[in-house]
Amino acid sequence: MDNQRLFLFLALAAVLFLIYEAWMQDYGRPMPLESAVEQAQGTPTVPTTTPATAGVPSVATTPDTVTSSVVSAESAGQPGLAPIQVETDVLKVEISPLGGTISSVWLLDYAITPEQPEEKYRLMKPVPPNMFITQSGLLGEDAALLPTHEGIFSSPEASYALGNGDSLEVVLTWKNDAGVEVAKTYTFTRGSYLIQAKQTVNNGTDAALVAREYNQFQRTELYDPNETKFIRTFTGGVYYSPEDKYKKVSFDDMTDGKLDKSVVDGWISMMQHYFMAAWIPPRGVAETFYTNVLGGSRYIIGQYSPAVSIAPGATHTFSNQLFIGPKLQDTLEEIAPGLELAVDYGWLTVIAKPIYWLLSFIHSLTGNWGWAIIVLTILIKLGFYKLSETSYKSMAHMRQLTPRLQALKDRYGDDKQRLNQAMMELYKTEKINPLGGCLPILIQIPVFIALYWVLLESVEMRQAPFMLWLDNLSAPDPYYILPLIMGVSMFIQQKLNPPPPDPMQAKIFMALPFVFTVFFAFFPSGLVLYWTVNNVLSIAQQWHITRNIEKATAKRRR
């Protein structure tokens, strides 16, 4: 088999695989801005029921209404519903008195673009486009006795700030004339995106109160004008269970059918590129995970607890953890089992995780992700040195055979069968394996794809600068300089390889650097940096080996 033809096939297959993964696998659909603005303003859902648990009467499992915008009442001019402002060292949050809903979240350590660092990234907002909120509430036999996310809560303060303390507690209260009081408490911690959330029910009635808690995310599809149009990443729901592990629930999945699954020691999430929000229930409790779609454009993933009976005069607290922030792998791993899988490397996780760990370690020494990528490339090249040496020796020997192969082609013309037999005899006589140059390519393709996902998924490299014009290694080179350098290096490397005897193949190979340059122009510049450095190192190694073999051959001929 022609070594060059196999190389062409493998290289093109790798690039096509990357493009296919980037466009198709579990990705959200792009949403036009006009469509987002025109979304419906509210659609009630059908209440459902579940069998009683251990003597507790049947209680509705999901809220019977879901608001499209938690600020709709405020914009209508209702007094007392201005959002409560909360600010820590890493979060700026708005909590609506309507349901105690977290309606807006800004991430203070993350800018929208590198050019405007003062404009912080807004992960949650209560109105389209990109509506994304978190809601919680209580459900009981009598809807008037407990507040859903439609209930009106009050707060003693209009704004809260972390100040010099290590934690900040925000308490919102609700009560009715029957004697039921509910306190919804959010506890924020310095330097943390993890929020402790509690709903405490005080039953001041003269009868037992049956209740269950629910927590849910509601969002529309993501429209981000700053995202690269060539690469689309997953936006949608995710749940984790010890049985199913990490399970994506796309918006299409939610439309096709509702999730209804009992899970112990799991969690639910809405996530997007680099960022996520997750509800993490207490361990050992059988929560039910559910999804819903409202108006065909608003998607919900949520959880509800088992029903509990609260005796007259007694108090019960429902506790959960709420994470809202970036997908920091080390942080997520410490919060809950499986939460680190939110950084989704796909089927090459087993390779991508060690690459990320090594890259992070190098970054801790260099302080720059670009130099970390260069050092990582050198280490990978050293690890594959012997395999590459075998490959380049095979190519060098093949290069020396090029005139004899051309002579065979001229002799046998269009008789492919006799030509192939003669070529095989020549390879056997000269003890050359025409496939000897393929193994390093086969090994590097998974490493290449794994590094692609590391650079694409790791929020640590979001907007990470390198040097000169490369101020964002997670985005394509804005001036296409690095892809051009990569294309030139690929052209030089190709010249060191033995040319194919077929003129048509030769023309195809001449076009290959140009084709790859165009593809790589849309890839993250960190990945192009890796491939460029790898090419330069390969050129140096191949030139050195080829020169040594040519010298040895010339010495034997004397």
C-alpha positions as CSV (number, residue, x, y, z in Angstrom):
1,M,0.0,0.0,0.0
2,D,1.3,3.5,-0.8
3,N,2.5,5.1,2.4
4,Q,1.7,8.6,1.1
5,R,-1.9,7.6,0.3
6,L,-2.4,6.2,3.7
7,F,-1.0,9.3,5.3
8,L,-3.4,11.5,3.3
9,F,-6.3,9.3,4.3
10,L,-5.4,9.4,8.0
11,A,-4.7,13.1,8.0
12,L,-8.0,14.0,6.3
13,A,-9.9,11.6,8.4
14,A,-8.6,13.2,11.6
15,V,-9.6,16.7,10.4
16,L,-13.0,15.6,9.2
17,F,-13.5,13.8,12.5
18,L,-12.8,17.0,14.4
19,I,-15.1,19.0,12.3
20,Y,-17.9,16.4,12.7
21,E,-17.4,16.4,16.5
22,A,-17.4,20.1,16.7
23,W,-20.6,20.5,14.7
24,M,-22.7,17.4,15.4
25,Q,-22.0,15.5,18.7
26,D,-24.4,16.6,21.4
27,Y,-24.3,20.2,20.4
28,G,-27.0,22.8,20.9
29,R,-28.6,24.5,18.0
30,P,-27.8,28.1,17.2
31,M,-30.7,30.4,17.9
32,P,-31.3,33.6,15.9
33,L,-31.6,36.7,18.0
34,E,-35.0,37.6,16.5
35,S,-36.4,34.2,17.6
36,A,-35.1,34.6,21.1
37,V,-36.8,38.0,21.5
38,E,-40.1,36.7,20.2
39,Q,-40.5,33.9,22.7
40,A,-43.8,33.4,24.4
41,Q,-44.3,35.1,27.8
42,G,-45.9,32.2,29.7
43,T,-47.5,28.8,29.4
44,P,-48.9,26.9,32.3
45,T,-47.9,23.3,32.8
46,V,-50.1,20.3,33.7
47,P,-49.8,19.4,37.4
48,T,-48.8,15.8,38.1
49,T,-49.1,13.6,41.1
50,T,-47.1,10.7,42.5
51,P,-48.1,7.9,44.8
52,A,-47.9,8.5,48.5
53,T,-44.7,7.6,50.4
54,A,-44.8,5.8,53.7
55,G,-48.2,7.0,54.8
56,V,-47.7,10.6,53.5
57,P,-50.6,11.7,51.3
58,S,-50.1,12.3,47.6
59,V,-48.7,15.7,46.9
60,A,-48.2,17.5,43.5
61,T,-44.7,16.9,42.3
62,T,-44.2,19.9,40.0
63,P,-45.4,23.5,40.1
64,D,-48.6,24.2,38.2
65,T,-47.3,27.5,36.7
66,V,-43.9,28.7,35.6
67,T,-43.2,32.4,35.0
68,S,-41.3,33.3,31.9
69,S,-39.7,36.3,33.5
70,V,-39.2,36.8,37.2
71,V,-39.1,40.6,36.6
72,S,-42.4,40.8,34.8
73,A,-44.2,41.9,37.9
74,E,-41.5,44.4,38.7
75,S,-41.7,45.9,35.2
76,A,-45.4,46.2,35.6
77,G,-44.8,48.6,38.5
78,Q,-45.7,46.5,41.5
79,P,-44.1,48.0,44.6
80,G,-41.6,46.1,46.8
81,L,-40.4,43.7,44.1
82,A,-37.1,45.3,43.1
83,P,-34.4,42.6,43.0
84,I,-32.2,42.1,46.1
85,Q,-28.6,42.8,45.3
86,V,-25.9,40.5,46.6
87,E,-22.2,40.8,45.9
88,T,-19.3,38.6,47.0
89,D,-15.7,38.6,45.7
90,V,-16.6,36.3,42.8
91,L,-20.3,36.8,42.2
92,K,-22.8,39.5,41.7
93,V,-26.3,38.2,42.2
94,E,-29.9,39.5,41.9
95,I,-32.6,37.7,43.8
96,S,-36.1,38.4,42.9
97,P,-38.7,38.6,45.8
98,L,-41.0,36.8,43.4
99,G,-40.3,33.3,44.5
100,G,-36.9,34.1,46.0
101,T,-35.6,33.3,42.5
102,I,-32.0,33.9,41.5
103,S,-32.7,35.9,38.4
104,S,-29.3,37.4,37.5
105,V,-25.7,36.3,38.1
106,W,-22.5,38.0,36.9
107,L,-19.1,36.2,37.3
108,L,-16.7,38.9,38.5
109,D,-13.5,37.0,37.5
110,Y,-14.6,36.5,33.9
111,A,-15.0,39.2,31.3
112,I,-17.2,39.0,28.2
113,T,-14.3,39.9,25.9
114,P,-10.5,40.5,26.6
115,E,-10.9,43.9,25.1
116,Q,-13.4,45.0,27.7
117,P,-12.3,43.5,31.0
118,E,-14.6,45.7,33.0
119,E,-17.7,44.1,31.4
120,K,-18.3,41.0,33.4
121,Y,-19.8,37.8,32.0
122,R,-23.5,37.5,32.8
123,L,-24.4,33.8,33.2
124,M,-28.0,34.3,34.3
125,K,-30.7,36.8,33.3
126,P,-34.5,36.8,33.6
127,V,-35.5,37.9,30.1
128,P,-34.8,36.6,26.5
129,P,-32.5,36.3,24.7
130,N,-30.4,33.9,26.8
131,M,-32.9,33.7,29.6
132,F,-31.5,31.5,32.4
133,I,-32.8,31.5,36.0
134,T,-32.9,29.1,39.0
135,Q,-36.2,28.6,40.8
136,S,-37.3,26.8,43.9
137,G,-40.4,26.3,45.9
138,L,-42.7,24.1,48.0
139,L,-45.7,22.0,47.1
140,G,-48.4,20.6,49.3
141,E,-52.0,19.3,49.3
142,D,-53.3,22.8,49.7
143,A,-51.6,25.2,47.3
144,A,-52.4,28.3,49.5
145,L,-50.4,26.9,52.5
146,L,-47.0,26.9,50.8
147,P,-45.1,29.2,48.5
148,T,-44.1,28.1,45.0
149,H,-41.7,30.2,42.9
150,E,-44.7,32.5,42.4
151,G,-44.9,33.4,46.1
152,I,-43.9,36.9,47.2
153,F,-40.9,36.9,49.7
154,S,-39.6,39.8,51.7
155,S,-36.1,40.7,52.8
156,P,-34.9,43.0,55.6
157,E,-32.2,44.5,53.4
158,A,-32.3,45.6,49.8
159,S,-28.6,44.8,49.2
160,Y,-25.9,42.6,50.8
161,A,-22.2,42.6,50.4
162,L,-19.6,40.1,51.7
163,G,-17.4,42.8,53.3
164,N,-14.6,41.4,55.5
165,G,-16.3,38.2,56.5
166,D,-15.9,34.8,55.0
167,S,-19.6,34.1,54.5
168,L,-22.7,36.0,53.8
169,E,-26.3,34.9,54.6
170,V,-29.3,36.2,52.8
171,V,-32.7,35.3,54.2
172,L,-36.0,35.9,52.5
173,T,-39.3,35.1,54.3
174,W,-42.9,34.3,53.4
175,K,-45.9,33.7,55.6
176,N,-49.6,33.3,55.3
177,D,-52.6,34.0,57.6
178,A,-52.9,30.3,58.4
179,G,-49.7,30.4,60.5
180,V,-47.2,28.8,58.0
181,E,-43.9,30.6,57.7
182,V,-41.1,29.8,55.2
183,A,-37.6,31.1,55.3
184,K,-35.5,30.8,52.1
185,T,-31.8,31.1,52.9
186,Y,-28.8,31.5,50.6
187,T,-25.4,31.3,52.1
188,F,-22.5,32.6,50.1
189,T,-18.8,31.9,50.8
190,R,-15.7,33.9,50.0
191,G,-13.9,32.7,46.9
192,S,-16.6,30.1,46.2
193,Y,-19.2,29.6,43.5
194,L,-21.0,27.1,45.7
195,I,-24.2,28.4,47.5
196,Q,-25.8,26.7,50.4
197,A,-29.6,26.8,49.9
198,K,-32.2,26.1,52.5
199,Q,-36.0,26.3,52.7
200,T,-37.2,26.1,56.3
201,V,-40.9,25.5,57.0
202,N,-42.4,26.4,60.3
203,N,-45.9,24.8,60.7
204,G,-47.9,27.2,62.9
205,T,-51.2,25.5,62.1
206,D,-53.1,23.0,64.2
207,A,-52.8,20.2,61.7
208,A,-50.0,18.3,60.1
209,L,-48.5,19.9,56.9
210,V,-47.4,17.7,54.1
211,A,-44.8,19.2,51.7
212,R,-42.2,18.5,49.2
213,E,-39.5,20.8,47.9
214,Y,-38.5,21.4,44.3
215,N,-35.5,23.1,42.6
216,Q,-35.2,23.8,38.9
217,F,-33.4,25.6,36.2
218,Q,-35.3,27.3,33.3
219,R,-33.5,28.6,30.3
220,T,-33.8,29.4,26.6
221,E,-31.3,28.4,23.9
222,L,-28.0,30.1,24.0
223,Y,-27.2,32.9,21.6
224,D,-23.6,34.2,22.0
225,P,-22.3,36.6,19.4
226,N,-18.8,36.3,20.8
227,E,-18.6,32.5,20.3
228,T,-16.7,31.2,17.3
229,K,-19.3,30.3,14.6
230,F,-17.3,27.4,13.4
231,I,-17.4,25.6,16.8
232,R,-20.6,24.9,18.7
233,T,-20.6,23.3,22.1
234,F,-23.3,21.6,24.2
235,T,-25.9,23.8,25.8
236,G,-28.6,21.9,27.7
237,G,-29.5,19.8,30.7
238,V,-27.4,17.2,32.4
239,Y,-28.0,14.8,35.2
240,Y,-25.8,12.4,37.1
241,S,-26.7,9.2,38.9
242,P,-24.5,6.4,40.2
243,E,-26.2,4.1,37.7
244,D,-26.2,6.2,34.5
245,K,-23.2,8.4,35.4
246,Y,-23.0,11.6,33.3
247,K,-26.1,11.9,31.2
248,K,-26.9,14.7,28.8
249,V,-30.4,15.8,28.2
250,S,-30.5,18.0,25.1
251,F,-33.2,20.5,24.4
252,D,-34.4,18.1,21.6
253,D,-34.6,15.3,24.2
254,M,-36.7,17.5,26.5
255,T,-39.0,18.2,23.6
256,D,-39.3,14.5,22.6
257,G,-40.2,13.3,26.1
258,K,-40.1,14.2,29.8
259,L,-37.5,12.9,32.1
260,D,-38.9,11.2,35.3
261,K,-36.2,9.4,37.2
262,S,-35.7,8.7,40.9
263,V,-32.0,9.2,41.8
264,V,-30.0,8.9,45.1
265,D,-26.7,10.7,45.4
266,G,-27.0,12.5,42.0
267,W,-27.3,16.1,40.7
268,I,-28.9,18.1,37.9
269,S,-27.5,20.9,35.8
270,M,-27.9,23.3,33.0
271,M,-24.7,23.9,31.3
272,Q,-23.1,25.7,28.4
273,H,-19.6,26.3,27.1
274,Y,-17.2,27.0,30.0
275,F,-20.0,27.7,32.6
276,M,-22.8,25.8,34.4
277,A,-25.3,25.8,37.2
278,A,-26.1,22.7,39.2
279,W,-28.5,21.7,42.0
280,I,-26.8,19.1,44.3
281,P,-29.3,17.5,46.7
282,P,-28.3,16.0,50.1
283,R,-26.8,12.5,49.9
284,G,-28.9,9.5,50.7
285,V,-32.2,11.1,49.7
286,A,-34.2,9.7,46.7
287,E,-34.9,12.8,44.6
288,T,-36.9,12.7,41.4
289,F,-35.3,14.4,38.4
290,Y,-37.7,15.8,35.8
291,T,-37.7,18.0,32.6
292,N,-40.3,20.1,30.9
293,V,-40.7,22.4,27.9
294,L,-42.8,25.5,28.0
295,G,-44.0,27.3,24.9
296,G,-41.6,25.2,22.8
297,S,-38.8,27.6,23.6
298,R,-38.2,27.4,27.4
299,Y,-36.5,24.3,28.8
300,I,-36.6,23.1,32.4
301,I,-34.7,20.5,34.3
302,G,-35.4,20.1,38.0
303,Q,-35.6,17.9,41.0
304,Y,-38.2,17.3,43.7
305,S,-37.9,15.7,47.1
306,P,-40.0,13.0,48.8
307,A,-43.1,14.3,50.6
308,V,-42.6,14.9,54.3
309,S,-45.2,15.4,57.1
310,I,-44.5,18.4,59.4
311,A,-46.3,18.1,62.7
312,P,-48.2,21.1,64.2
313,G,-45.7,23.6,65.8
314,A,-42.8,21.7,64.2
315,T,-40.1,22.9,61.8
316,H,-38.5,21.1,58.8
317,T,-35.6,22.3,56.7
318,F,-34.9,21.2,53.1
319,S,-31.2,21.7,52.3
320,N,-29.4,21.7,48.9
321,Q,-26.3,23.0,47.4
322,L,-26.3,25.3,44.4
323,F,-23.3,25.8,42.1
324,I,-23.3,28.7,39.7
325,G,-20.0,29.4,38.0
326,P,-17.2,28.2,35.7
327,K,-16.3,24.6,35.1
328,L,-13.2,24.5,37.2
329,Q,-12.2,20.8,37.3
330,D,-10.4,20.7,40.6
331,T,-13.2,22.7,42.3
332,L,-16.1,20.6,40.8
333,E,-14.4,17.3,41.8
334,E,-14.5,18.4,45.5
335,I,-18.2,19.3,45.5
336,A,-19.9,16.1,44.4
337,P,-19.1,12.8,42.7
338,G,-19.1,13.1,38.9
339,L,-19.5,16.9,38.9
340,E,-16.0,17.2,37.3
341,L,-17.5,15.4,34.2
342,A,-19.1,18.7,33.3
343,V,-15.8,19.4,31.6
344,D,-16.7,17.0,28.8
345,Y,-13.8,15.6,26.9
346,G,-15.9,13.0,25.2
347,W,-14.7,9.4,24.5
348,L,-11.0,10.5,24.8
349,T,-11.3,11.5,28.4
350,V,-8.8,8.8,29.4
351,I,-6.2,10.7,27.3
352,A,-7.5,14.2,27.8
353,K,-7.4,14.2,31.6
354,P,-3.7,13.3,31.9
355,I,-2.9,15.9,29.2
356,Y,-4.9,18.6,31.2
357,W,-3.1,17.6,34.4
358,L,0.3,17.8,32.8
359,L,-0.6,21.1,31.0
360,S,-1.8,22.6,34.4
361,F,1.4,21.5,36.1
362,I,3.6,23.1,33.4
363,H,1.5,26.2,33.6
364,S,2.1,26.4,37.4
365,L,5.8,26.6,36.5
366,T,5.7,28.9,33.5
367,G,2.7,31.1,34.4
368,N,1.6,31.2,30.8
369,W,-0.6,28.8,28.9
370,G,1.1,29.4,25.6
371,W,4.5,28.4,26.9
372,A,2.8,25.5,28.8
373,I,1.5,24.2,25.4
374,I,5.0,24.6,23.8
375,V,6.7,22.7,26.7
376,L,3.9,20.0,26.5
377,T,4.5,19.6,22.8
378,I,8.2,19.1,23.4
379,L,7.5,16.5,26.1
380,I,5.0,14.6,23.8
381,K,7.6,14.7,21.0
382,L,10.2,13.3,23.3
383,G,7.8,10.6,24.4
384,F,7.3,9.6,20.7
385,Y,10.9,10.1,19.7
386,K,11.8,6.5,19.0
387,L,8.6,5.9,17.1
388,S,9.1,9.0,15.1
389,E,12.7,8.0,14.4
390,T,11.5,4.7,12.9
391,S,9.0,6.6,10.8
392,Y,11.5,9.1,9.5
393,K,14.1,6.4,8.7
394,S,11.4,4.6,6.7
395,M,10.6,7.8,4.9
396,A,14.2,8.5,4.2
397,H,14.7,5.1,2.7
398,M,11.6,5.5,0.7
399,R,12.9,8.8,-0.6
400,Q,16.0,7.0,-1.9
401,L,13.9,4.5,-3.7
402,T,11.9,7.2,-5.5
403,P,13.9,7.0,-8.8
404,R,13.7,3.2,-8.9
405,L,9.9,3.3,-8.2
406,Q,9.5,5.8,-11.0
407,A,11.5,3.5,-13.3
408,L,9.1,0.7,-12.4
409,K,6.1,2.8,-13.2
410,D,7.6,3.8,-16.5
411,R,8.3,0.1,-17.3
412,Y,4.9,-1.3,-16.4
413,G,2.8,1.7,-17.4
414,D,-0.9,1.0,-16.6
415,D,-0.4,-2.6,-15.6
416,K,-1.3,-2.0,-11.9
417,Q,-1.0,-5.6,-10.9
418,R,2.5,-6.2,-12.2
419,L,3.6,-2.7,-10.9
420,N,2.4,-3.5,-7.4
421,Q,4.2,-6.9,-7.5
422,A,7.4,-5.3,-8.6
423,M,7.1,-2.6,-5.9
424,M,6.6,-5.3,-3.2
425,E,9.6,-7.2,-4.5
426,L,11.7,-4.0,-4.3
427,Y,10.5,-3.3,-0.8
428,K,11.4,-6.9,0.2
429,T,14.8,-6.7,-1.3
430,E,15.7,-3.4,0.3
431,K,14.0,-4.5,3.6
432,I,11.8,-1.5,3.7
433,N,8.3,-1.4,5.2
434,P,6.2,1.0,3.2
435,L,3.8,1.4,6.2
436,G,6.7,2.1,8.6
437,G,5.9,5.8,8.7
438,C,2.3,5.4,9.7
439,L,2.5,4.3,13.4
440,P,3.4,7.7,14.8
441,I,0.6,9.3,12.8
442,L,-1.9,6.8,14.2
443,I,-0.7,7.5,17.8
444,Q,-0.7,11.2,17.4
445,I,-4.2,11.5,16.1
446,P,-5.9,10.6,19.4
447,V,-3.5,12.9,21.3
448,F,-4.2,15.7,18.8
449,I,-8.0,15.2,19.3
450,A,-7.7,14.9,23.1
451,L,-5.7,18.2,23.2
452,Y,-8.3,19.8,21.0
453,W,-11.0,19.0,23.6
454,V,-8.7,20.1,26.5
455,L,-8.2,23.5,24.8
456,L,-11.9,23.8,23.8
457,E,-13.4,22.7,27.2
458,S,-11.0,24.1,29.8
459,V,-12.3,27.4,31.2
460,E,-8.8,28.0,32.6
461,M,-7.7,28.7,29.1
462,R,-10.6,30.9,28.2
463,Q,-9.2,34.2,27.0
464,A,-5.7,33.1,28.1
465,P,-3.1,35.3,26.5
466,F,0.2,34.1,25.1
467,M,2.3,36.8,23.5
468,L,2.2,39.5,20.8
469,W,-1.1,39.4,19.0
470,L,-2.2,36.1,20.5
471,D,-4.3,37.3,23.4
472,N,-6.8,34.4,23.5
473,L,-5.6,30.8,23.1
474,S,-9.1,29.5,23.2
475,A,-10.2,31.5,20.1
476,P,-8.9,31.4,16.5
477,D,-6.0,33.6,15.5
478,P,-7.7,36.9,14.6
479,Y,-5.0,37.7,12.0
480,Y,-4.5,34.1,10.7
481,I,-0.7,34.4,11.1
482,L,-0.3,31.3,13.2
483,P,-2.3,29.1,10.8
484,L,-0.1,30.4,7.9
485,I,3.0,29.6,9.8
486,M,1.6,26.1,10.4
487,G,0.8,25.7,6.7
488,V,4.4,26.7,5.7
489,S,5.8,24.3,8.2
490,M,3.6,21.5,6.8
491,F,4.7,22.3,3.3
492,I,8.4,22.1,4.4
493,Q,7.8,18.8,6.2
494,Q,6.0,17.4,3.1
495,K,9.1,18.3,1.0
496,L,11.2,16.1,3.2
497,N,8.9,13.1,2.5
498,P,9.3,10.9,-0.6
499,P,7.1,12.3,-3.4
500,P,4.4,9.9,-4.7
501,P,5.1,8.6,-8.2
502,D,1.6,9.4,-9.4
503,P,1.5,13.0,-10.7
504,M,-2.2,13.4,-9.6
505,Q,-1.3,12.3,-6.1
506,A,1.6,14.7,-6.1
507,K,-0.8,17.6,-7.0
508,I,-3.1,16.5,-4.2
509,F,-0.3,16.5,-1.7
510,M,0.8,20.0,-2.8
511,A,-2.7,21.2,-2.0
512,L,-2.8,19.6,1.4
513,P,-0.9,22.3,3.3
514,F,-3.3,24.9,1.9
515,V,-6.4,22.8,2.9
516,F,-5.1,22.3,6.4
517,T,-4.3,26.0,6.7
518,V,-7.9,26.9,5.9
519,F,-9.2,24.3,8.4
520,F,-6.8,25.4,11.2
521,A,-7.8,29.1,10.7
522,F,-11.0,28.3,12.6
523,F,-9.5,26.2,15.4
524,P,-8.4,27.5,18.8
525,S,-5.0,29.2,18.4
526,G,-3.7,27.1,21.3
527,L,-4.3,24.0,19.2
528,V,-2.6,25.6,16.1
529,L,0.3,26.5,18.3
530,Y,0.7,22.9,19.4
531,W,0.6,21.6,15.8
532,T,3.0,24.3,14.6
533,V,5.6,23.6,17.2
534,N,5.1,19.8,16.6
535,N,5.7,20.4,12.9
536,V,8.9,22.4,13.5
537,L,10.3,19.7,15.8
538,S,9.4,17.0,13.3
539,I,11.1,19.0,10.5
540,A,14.3,19.2,12.6
541,Q,14.2,15.5,13.6
542,Q,13.4,14.4,10.0
543,W,16.1,16.6,8.4
544,H,18.7,15.3,10.9
545,I,17.8,11.6,10.3
546,T,17.6,12.0,6.5
547,R,20.9,13.7,6.3
548,N,22.6,11.0,8.4
549,I,21.1,8.2,6.2
550,E,22.2,10.0,3.0
551,K,25.7,10.4,4.4
552,A,25.8,6.7,5.4
553,T,24.6,5.7,1.9
554,A,27.2,7.9,0.1
555,K,30.0,6.4,2.3
556,R,28.9,2.9,1.3
557,R,29.0,3.8,-2.4
558,R,32.6,5.0,-2.3
